[in-house]
Amino acid sequence: MILNRGNLFSFLVTAFVGAVFLLMAFETWALFTGNKPISDYFREAVHAFPGWAFVVAILVGITLGHFLWGPATGALAPAPRRLRQLIGRRAAN
């Protein structure tokens, strides 16, 4: 097996989807059998630590927004610049 960036990313996505599947299977089992589901654990944690829950929600939102919207393109996007232009402008200031 060759380990490169593409393979690592594919493995991480597969592992994430597998973990979500297992969590959803546990949630379904807990609801059908009358056991405590995962959502009850999250509810207790949010009520116990509301500040941390807010920070996590903001970070998840920023991360999802970054990946869903992507780089700016189109008529209103800033013009692309070369690295030398940016360095020259910084040195002038």
C-alpha positions as CSV (number, residue, x, y, z in Angstrom):
1,M,0.0,0.0,0.0
2,I,1.4,3.4,-1.0
3,L,0.7,6.1,1.5
4,N,0.4,9.5,-0.1
5,R,-1.9,12.5,0.5
6,G,-4.8,11.2,-1.6
7,N,-4.8,7.8,0.0
8,L,-4.6,9.3,3.5
9,F,-7.5,11.6,2.8
10,S,-9.5,8.8,1.4
11,F,-8.8,6.6,4.4
12,L,-9.8,9.4,6.8
13,V,-13.0,10.1,5.0
14,T,-13.8,6.4,5.0
15,A,-13.1,6.1,8.7
16,F,-15.2,9.2,9.5
17,V,-18.2,7.8,7.5
18,G,-17.7,4.4,9.2
19,A,-17.7,6.0,12.7
20,V,-20.9,8.0,11.8
21,F,-22.5,4.8,10.7
22,L,-21.7,3.0,13.9
23,L,-23.0,5.9,16.0
24,M,-26.2,6.0,14.0
25,A,-26.6,2.2,14.4
26,F,-26.1,2.6,18.2
27,E,-28.6,5.4,18.3
28,T,-31.2,3.3,16.5
29,W,-30.5,0.3,18.8
30,A,-30.8,2.5,21.9
31,L,-34.1,4.0,20.7
32,F,-35.6,0.6,19.9
33,T,-34.5,-1.1,23.1
34,G,-35.2,1.7,25.5
35,N,-31.6,2.4,26.5
36,K,-30.1,5.9,26.8
37,P,-29.3,7.2,23.3
38,I,-26.3,9.3,22.4
39,S,-28.4,12.5,22.0
40,D,-29.1,12.4,25.8
41,Y,-25.3,12.4,26.5
42,F,-24.9,15.4,24.2
43,R,-27.8,17.2,25.8
44,E,-26.3,16.7,29.3
45,A,-22.9,18.0,28.1
46,V,-24.4,21.1,26.5
47,H,-26.3,21.9,29.7
48,A,-23.2,21.3,31.8
49,F,-20.8,23.3,29.6
50,P,-22.8,25.8,27.5
51,G,-19.7,28.0,26.7
52,W,-17.7,25.1,25.3
53,A,-20.7,23.9,23.3
54,F,-21.0,27.4,21.8
55,V,-17.3,27.4,20.9
56,V,-17.5,24.0,19.3
57,A,-20.6,25.0,17.3
58,I,-18.7,28.1,16.0
59,L,-15.7,26.1,15.0
60,V,-17.8,23.4,13.3
61,G,-19.7,26.2,11.4
62,I,-16.5,27.9,10.3
63,T,-15.0,24.6,9.1
64,L,-18.1,23.5,7.2
65,G,-18.4,27.0,5.6
66,H,-14.8,26.8,4.5
67,F,-15.2,23.5,2.8
68,L,-18.8,24.1,1.4
69,W,-18.3,27.5,-0.1
70,G,-14.6,27.2,-1.2
71,P,-12.5,30.0,-2.8
72,A,-14.0,33.1,-4.2
73,T,-14.6,33.0,-7.9
74,G,-16.7,35.0,-10.4
75,A,-17.2,38.6,-11.2
76,L,-16.8,39.9,-7.7
77,A,-13.8,37.8,-6.8
78,P,-10.5,39.7,-6.2
79,A,-8.0,39.6,-9.1
80,P,-5.3,36.9,-8.6
81,R,-1.9,38.3,-7.6
82,R,1.6,36.8,-7.7
83,L,3.6,36.3,-4.5
84,R,6.1,38.9,-5.7
85,Q,3.4,41.5,-5.9
86,L,2.3,40.8,-2.3
87,I,5.9,40.9,-1.0
88,G,6.6,44.1,-2.8
89,R,3.5,45.8,-1.5
90,R,4.3,44.6,2.1
91,A,7.9,46.0,1.8
92,A,6.6,49.4,0.6
93,N,4.4,49.8,3.6
